[in-house]
Amino acid sequence: MLQNFEDLEHASPSKAGLWLLIGEDLMLSLISRNIPKSFWGHAAPMFIVLAVVFAMLRAFAYDTAPVSDPEALGFSSSRLAWIAAWQQAQVDAGAFSGAVAAIARNGKVAYLRAVGFRDRARTVPLQGDAIFWIASMTKPVTSVAAMMLVEEGKIDLALPVHRYLPEFKDMMVGVETTDPASGETRLALEPQKRPMIV
């Protein structure tokens, strides 16, 4: 079985192979559990076929090849070229070992470019379909979702938060005060001077 994401990534360069490995890992995990043999005798062949079909369909569900004419999607090819130049400059300066940039509109990829390497040792070139371990993405993802709502006119950034979340209407503000005699710091709650805006 695969021990971690690195094993999975290095196991196969193709998406189909990657998803088949995921399916195989899932199957091995299920088989290793104490499930009655009578169940597997009837359901296992069908489950295996479905897992393989699902893996192959999933692997080819999204076309990540960029369109040949980004202008058809409303982008400028010359300005998109700036992205790769900037990324390469950052890699050359040692800011990061590699980066992948993708820009899509209406389900079509207008730009997909990988520069640099998958590792700091600069032994494995980075590919556009590389798998990345990412963390601490709650704030950026939530910010993008919020900005999409702003773009659709569903949220106004200048309005008070309590217009959308009434629980925040009478929020108090924590103010630290230090007792000059004892030097002890205390937290006092005071009403807001102005409402918190989105």
C-alpha positions as CSV (number, residue, x, y, z in Angstrom):
1,M,0.0,0.0,0.0
2,L,1.0,3.6,-0.5
3,Q,2.5,5.1,2.6
4,N,2.2,8.8,1.7
5,F,1.6,11.3,-1.1
6,E,5.2,11.1,-2.3
7,D,4.9,7.4,-2.9
8,L,1.7,8.2,-4.9
9,E,3.3,11.0,-6.9
10,H,6.4,9.0,-7.8
11,A,4.5,5.9,-8.6
12,S,3.2,6.9,-12.0
13,P,3.5,10.0,-14.2
14,S,0.1,9.5,-15.9
15,K,-3.2,10.6,-14.4
16,A,-4.9,7.3,-15.3
17,G,-2.1,5.4,-13.5
18,L,-2.4,7.7,-10.5
19,W,-6.1,7.1,-10.1
20,L,-5.7,3.4,-10.6
21,L,-3.1,3.4,-7.8
22,I,-5.6,5.3,-5.6
23,G,-8.3,2.7,-6.4
24,E,-5.9,-0.1,-5.7
25,D,-4.9,1.4,-2.4
26,L,-8.6,1.8,-1.4
27,M,-9.3,-1.8,-2.4
28,L,-6.4,-3.1,-0.3
29,S,-7.6,-1.1,2.6
30,L,-11.1,-2.5,2.4
31,I,-9.9,-6.1,1.8
32,S,-7.6,-5.9,4.9
33,R,-10.7,-5.3,7.2
34,N,-12.6,-8.1,8.7
35,I,-15.4,-8.3,6.2
36,P,-17.2,-11.7,5.8
37,K,-15.9,-13.7,2.8
38,S,-19.4,-14.4,1.6
39,F,-19.8,-10.6,0.9
40,W,-16.6,-10.5,-1.1
41,G,-17.5,-13.6,-3.1
42,H,-20.6,-11.8,-4.5
43,A,-19.6,-8.1,-4.5
44,A,-15.9,-8.0,-5.0
45,P,-15.8,-8.6,-8.8
46,M,-18.4,-5.9,-9.4
47,F,-16.7,-3.5,-6.9
48,I,-13.3,-4.0,-8.6
49,V,-14.8,-3.3,-12.1
50,L,-16.6,-0.2,-10.8
51,A,-13.4,1.1,-9.1
52,V,-11.4,0.7,-12.3
53,V,-14.1,2.3,-14.4
54,F,-14.5,5.2,-12.0
55,A,-10.7,5.7,-11.8
56,M,-10.3,5.9,-15.6
57,L,-13.3,8.2,-16.0
58,R,-12.1,10.4,-13.2
59,A,-8.6,10.6,-14.7
60,F,-9.9,11.9,-18.0
61,A,-12.8,14.0,-16.7
62,Y,-10.9,17.2,-16.9
63,D,-8.9,18.4,-19.9
64,T,-6.0,20.3,-18.5
65,A,-4.4,21.0,-21.9
66,P,-4.5,24.7,-22.4
67,V,-6.3,26.1,-25.4
68,S,-4.0,27.1,-28.3
69,D,-5.6,30.6,-28.5
70,P,-6.0,32.3,-25.1
71,E,-7.4,35.3,-26.9
72,A,-10.5,33.2,-27.7
73,L,-11.1,33.1,-23.9
74,G,-10.4,36.9,-23.5
75,F,-6.8,36.7,-22.4
76,S,-3.7,38.4,-23.9
77,S,-1.0,35.9,-24.9
78,S,1.7,38.5,-24.5
79,R,0.6,39.4,-21.0
80,L,0.3,35.7,-20.0
81,A,3.9,35.3,-21.0
82,W,4.9,37.7,-18.2
83,I,3.7,35.1,-15.7
84,A,6.3,32.5,-16.8
85,A,9.0,35.1,-17.0
86,W,8.3,36.2,-13.4
87,Q,8.1,32.6,-12.1
88,Q,11.4,31.7,-13.8
89,A,13.0,34.8,-12.3
90,Q,11.8,33.7,-8.8
91,V,13.2,30.2,-9.3
92,D,16.5,31.5,-10.6
93,A,16.7,33.8,-7.5
94,G,16.0,30.9,-5.2
95,A,12.7,32.2,-3.8
96,F,11.1,28.8,-4.5
97,S,12.2,25.7,-6.4
98,G,9.2,25.6,-8.8
99,A,5.7,26.8,-9.5
100,V,2.7,25.9,-11.6
101,A,0.3,28.6,-12.8
102,A,-3.1,27.8,-14.3
103,I,-5.7,30.2,-15.5
104,A,-9.1,29.1,-16.7
105,R,-12.4,30.7,-17.8
106,N,-15.7,28.9,-18.3
107,G,-14.2,25.5,-17.8
108,K,-11.4,26.0,-20.4
109,V,-7.7,26.3,-19.5
110,A,-6.2,29.4,-21.1
111,Y,-2.8,29.1,-19.6
112,L,-0.9,26.3,-17.9
113,R,2.8,26.5,-17.3
114,A,5.2,24.8,-14.9
115,V,8.7,26.2,-14.2
116,G,11.5,25.0,-12.0
117,F,11.8,21.7,-10.2
118,R,9.8,19.5,-7.8
119,D,12.6,19.4,-5.3
120,R,15.3,21.8,-4.1
121,A,18.0,19.5,-5.3
122,R,16.8,20.4,-8.9
123,T,16.8,16.8,-10.0
124,V,13.1,16.4,-11.0
125,P,11.5,18.9,-13.3
126,L,8.1,20.2,-12.2
127,Q,5.1,19.1,-14.4
128,G,1.8,20.9,-14.9
129,D,-0.1,18.0,-13.3
130,A,2.2,17.7,-10.2
131,I,0.6,16.9,-6.9
132,F,1.2,19.4,-4.1
133,W,0.9,19.1,-0.4
134,I,-0.8,22.3,0.7
135,A,-1.8,23.5,4.1
136,S,-3.2,26.6,5.9
137,M,-5.5,27.3,2.9
138,T,-8.7,28.2,4.8
139,K,-8.1,32.0,4.6
140,P,-7.2,32.2,0.9
141,V,-10.0,29.8,-0.2
142,T,-12.5,31.7,2.0
143,S,-11.3,35.0,0.6
144,V,-11.7,33.9,-3.0
145,A,-15.2,32.6,-2.2
146,A,-16.1,35.9,-0.5
147,M,-14.7,37.9,-3.5
148,M,-16.8,35.7,-5.8
149,L,-19.9,36.7,-3.8
150,V,-18.8,40.4,-4.0
151,E,-18.4,40.1,-7.8
152,E,-22.0,38.6,-7.9
153,G,-23.3,41.5,-5.8
154,K,-24.3,39.2,-2.9
155,I,-21.9,40.8,-0.4
156,D,-20.9,44.4,0.1
157,L,-17.5,44.8,1.6
158,A,-18.4,48.3,3.0
159,L,-21.4,47.0,5.1
160,P,-21.2,46.0,8.7
161,V,-20.6,42.3,9.3
162,H,-23.8,42.1,11.5
163,R,-25.9,42.7,8.3
164,Y,-25.0,39.2,7.2
165,L,-24.3,37.6,10.7
166,P,-26.6,39.2,13.3
167,E,-24.6,37.5,16.1
168,F,-21.9,40.1,15.6
169,K,-24.1,43.2,16.2
170,D,-23.2,43.9,19.8
171,M,-19.6,42.6,19.8
172,M,-17.4,43.9,22.5
173,V,-13.7,44.9,22.1
174,G,-11.0,43.6,24.4
175,V,-8.8,46.4,25.6
176,E,-5.7,45.7,27.7
177,T,-5.0,48.0,30.7
178,T,-2.0,47.9,32.9
179,D,-2.3,48.8,36.6
180,P,0.5,51.3,37.2
181,A,0.9,50.3,40.9
182,S,1.1,46.5,40.4
183,G,2.1,46.3,36.7
184,E,-0.7,43.7,36.3
185,T,-2.3,43.6,32.9
186,R,-6.1,43.2,32.7
187,L,-8.4,42.7,29.8
188,A,-11.5,45.0,29.8
189,L,-14.4,44.7,27.4
190,E,-15.7,47.9,25.9
191,P,-18.3,48.6,23.2
192,Q,-17.1,49.1,19.6
193,K,-16.4,52.6,18.5
194,R,-17.6,51.7,15.0
195,P,-19.1,48.4,13.7
196,M,-16.8,45.9,12.1
197,I,-17.2,45.9,8.3
198,V,-16.9,42.9,6.0
